[in-house]
Amino acid sequence: MIIFFFFFGVFRFLFLLAFFKRFVLSYFVPNRDEGTGFGGAG
């Protein structure tokens, strides 16, 4: 179970990181990756 929670935490961290990067890139460069979907700038 500890390994399960560990991987769940890592997955959630990567998900939040991708979402944050998507938000920042869309804020600074709004037309860089338009239409590529969620996390396309990664």
TIMI-613014 format. One line per field, with one value per residue: residue number from 1; x, y, z of N, C-alpha, C, O in turn. Coordinates in nm, 3 decimals. Layout:
badren <- [NUM;...]
neast <- [X;...]
nnorth <- [Y;...]
nup <- [Z;...]
caeast <- [X;...]
canorth <- [Y;...]
caup <- [Z;...]
ceast <- [X;...]
cnorth <- [Y;...]
cup <- [Z;...]
oeast <- [X;...]
onorth <- [Y;...]
oup <- [Z;...]
This chain:
badren <- [1;2;3;4;5;6;7;8;9;10;11;12;13;14;15;16;17;18;19;20;21;22;23;24;25;26;27;28;29;30;31;32;33;34;35;36;37;38;39;40;41;42]
neast <- [0.083;0.199;0.370;0.180;0.053;0.274;0.331;0.092;0.107;0.328;0.225;0.014;0.162;0.305;0.090;-0.019;0.203;0.222;-0.022;0.017;0.236;0.120;-0.069;0.097;0.249;0.045;-0.032;0.189;0.269;0.034;-0.046;0.112;0.079;-0.181;-0.478;-0.370;-0.445;-0.468;-0.185;-0.014;0.208;0.413]
nnorth <- [-0.120;0.119;0.169;0.206;0.445;0.608;0.611;0.721;0.976;1.076;1.070;1.253;1.481;1.517;1.557;1.799;1.960;1.954;2.076;2.328;2.419;2.425;2.626;2.847;2.870;2.916;3.157;3.331;3.278;3.281;3.178;2.968;2.685;2.632;2.448;2.199;2.050;1.928;2.005;2.021;2.171;2.061]
nup <- [0.000;0.067;-0.146;-0.342;-0.258;-0.281;-0.560;-0.643;-0.532;-0.674;-0.935;-0.907;-0.849;-1.089;-1.259;-1.160;-1.206;-1.486;-1.548;-1.433;-1.585;-1.836;-1.790;-1.734;-1.971;-2.154;-2.063;-2.091;-2.355;-2.558;-2.806;-2.872;-2.863;-2.948;-2.958;-2.928;-2.717;-2.374;-2.185;-2.404;-2.450;-2.315]
caeast <- [0.000;0.287;0.415;0.065;0.039;0.391;0.311;-0.023;0.158;0.412;0.137;-0.057;0.259;0.331;-0.032;-0.025;0.313;0.185;-0.129;0.076;0.317;0.024;-0.128;0.198;0.282;-0.070;-0.041;0.296;0.270;-0.103;-0.070;0.222;0.035;-0.327;-0.545;-0.298;-0.504;-0.416;-0.044;0.052;0.334;0.515]
canorth <- [0.000;0.236;0.194;0.259;0.585;0.679;0.635;0.811;1.109;1.117;1.096;1.377;1.589;1.538;1.612;1.940;2.029;1.971;2.174;2.458;2.458;2.459;2.754;2.951;2.888;2.975;3.295;3.409;3.256;3.231;3.116;2.877;2.547;2.637;2.338;2.073;1.976;1.952;1.974;2.005;2.246;1.987]
caup <- [0.000;0.073;-0.283;-0.415;-0.223;-0.333;-0.702;-0.656;-0.504;-0.787;-1.048;-0.880;-0.862;-1.232;-1.316;-1.122;-1.273;-1.626;-1.552;-1.403;-1.700;-1.941;-1.756;-1.747;-2.112;-2.221;-2.018;-2.151;-2.500;-2.575;-2.936;-2.902;-2.887;-2.944;-3.023;-2.911;-2.607;-2.240;-2.167;-2.533;-2.453;-2.244]
ceast <- [0.086;0.336;0.301;0.047;0.155;0.371;0.193;0.021;0.243;0.327;0.062;0.036;0.286;0.209;-0.043;0.084;0.279;0.075;-0.075;0.157;0.228;-0.035;-0.029;0.231;0.167;-0.086;0.065;0.297;0.134;-0.125;0.038;0.173;-0.117;-0.385;-0.476;-0.354;-0.433;-0.269;0.033;0.188;0.447;0.606]
cnorth <- [0.125;0.271;0.253;0.408;0.668;0.712;0.728;0.956;1.162;1.152;1.228;1.497;1.621;1.599;1.761;2.020;2.054;2.076;2.314;2.509;2.499;2.597;2.868;2.978;2.952;3.122;3.382;3.398;3.196;3.154;3.015;2.739;2.540;2.518;2.204;1.992;2.006;1.912;1.959;2.073;2.168;1.914]
cup <- [0.000;-0.069;-0.366;-0.386;-0.277;-0.481;-0.727;-0.632;-0.618;-0.907;-1.030;-0.894;-1.009;-1.301;-1.286;-1.192;-1.419;-1.640;-1.530;-1.522;-1.816;-1.916;-1.778;-1.894;-2.189;-2.181;-2.086;-2.303;-2.538;-2.704;-2.972;-2.942;-2.882;-3.021;-3.008;-2.795;-2.476;-2.231;-2.297;-2.538;-2.387;-2.339]
oeast <- [0.050;0.343;0.324;0.028;0.137;0.392;0.195;-0.024;0.234;0.352;0.049;-0.004;0.289;0.223;-0.074;0.062;0.305;0.077;-0.115;0.150;0.257;-0.050;-0.064;0.240;0.189;-0.144;0.035;0.323;0.122;-0.216;0.055;0.218;-0.174;-0.347;-0.518;-0.314;-0.349;-0.232;0.135;0.272;0.564;0.699]
onorth <- [0.226;0.389;0.340;0.488;0.784;0.825;0.806;1.047;1.280;1.252;1.306;1.602;1.737;1.682;1.841;2.134;2.163;2.157;2.409;2.627;2.595;2.676;2.972;3.093;3.033;3.201;3.492;3.496;3.074;3.071;2.980;2.682;2.451;2.492;2.106;1.877;2.096;1.800;1.891;2.037;2.205;1.846]
oup <- [-0.060;-0.105;-0.450;-0.478;-0.313;-0.523;-0.822;-0.701;-0.654;-0.975;-1.124;-0.943;-1.048;-1.390;-1.374;-1.231;-1.471;-1.733;-1.598;-1.556;-1.887;-2.009;-1.833;-1.937;-2.279;-2.254;-2.131;-2.372;-2.549;-2.710;-3.089;-3.042;-2.819;-3.135;-3.068;-2.776;-2.467;-2.265;-2.301;-2.620;-2.401;-2.295]
